[in-house]
Amino acid sequence: MKPDGHVLVYELDVLVGTPPTEQKNVDHASYHSSLPIVRPPAEPYLRPVHAGLGAAHRMSARVPLLTALVAAEIAIVLLVVYSLSGAGRTFGNGWSAFGMHDLNYAGTAILALNAGSSPNVLIDDMDDGVTVTPSTDGRVHVTDLSYASGWTWSTGPRPKLTLTRTSDGVRIERPTRNDNIVTIAGSSREHIDVQVPPNARLDIVSSSGAEVTGLNANVKAHSNDGHITVQQIRGNVDVDTLDGSIEAHDIVANSFDASSNDGHIDATALLVTGNGANAKIHTNDGHIAIAAEFAPGGSYDISSEDGHVSVTLPSNTDLSVAASALDGRIVRDGKTVADGDSSSNISFTLGAGSGRLHVSTDDGTIEFTTNGAI
């Protein structure tokens, strides 16, 4: 250690063949002509490397960074070698290679089928989003809008989408994919477009989200992971999603069921009518906003386990209403009728009260707008 407090770190040089300059009068004749002789110096030859502890710490801090850079360079070299070798590569419209491959996939249309004016249309495609609209020629049209491009790692092929004629309609299906796909650089989309006769009865048994518009018959739709939208439907509606919101607009039905495990539910211009009219609207986690006309004599239930609930009714409503909020206020036409200090329960009658409406939430406010109904 030097007097100024710095520490000197030295490297020890071992000289091979030629002695250090401090040694004198060496008998060079004693050296073997072909084999070098290792002669350690009489005293270690010390060379200062760096003074101070801070520099040593900085050097040690750089080691992880240098290691990461070296690893990245090795990975790049391996990737280039892998690419040049052609292993696992797929070009064009392929989505079938194992391992790393350069992907350029685009879905195509499937030949249209005649299935009658009111076929049963079943869709089973858990990995894709689905859009359903009326066809203009009375046939069933299916287009795979999926695409993928860029560098991708996959462990198996993407199953093909099929359209099959059944005894009472058509079946549109893509087997569930059991592989794993990771896009390293690029983009992808998994979606199908379906056009059906306007009077087709629709049953989407699995999907990753669905949007259905303009049908004059019953609609069922299930989403494993994605939102559901139904609009301009003239038939019964039964929709549910495990993870996503539900939106409904311009619906005329005798039965309306909507359920979300995790997401809000919004319905506007909803008319539930006819003998035995019924509706069940429920979410485990999310708000509910309903603007609806419920037929007299029907049974209707609206509930959220965690969220605000608002219900807007027309002035000609004929319902007996019961509302309960475990932790929240109850408001009717802008006035608080239960303050929410504890569990709130109220009931009131609109019109003759021939129908029954029950509204509840475990955590949130319930708000009624009756538009003058008494």
Secondary structure, 3 states (H helix, E strand, C coil): CCCCCCCEEEEECCCECCCCCCCCCCCHHHCCCCCCCECCCCCCCEEEEEECHHHHHHHHHHHHHHHHHHHHHHHHHHHHHHHHHCCCCCCCCCCCCCEEEEEEEECCEEEEECCCCCCEEEEECCCCEEEEEECCCCCEEEEECCEEEEEEEECCCCCCCEEEECCCEEEEECCCCCCCEEEEEEEEECEEEEEECCCCEEEEEECCCEEEECCCCCEEEEECCCCEEEEEEECCEEEEECCCCEEEEEEEECEEEEEECCCCEEEEEEEECCCCCEEEEEECCCCEEEEEEECCCCEEEEEECCCCEEEECCCCCCEEEEEEECCCCEEECCEEEECCCCCEEEEEEECCCCEEEEEEECCCCEEEECCCCC
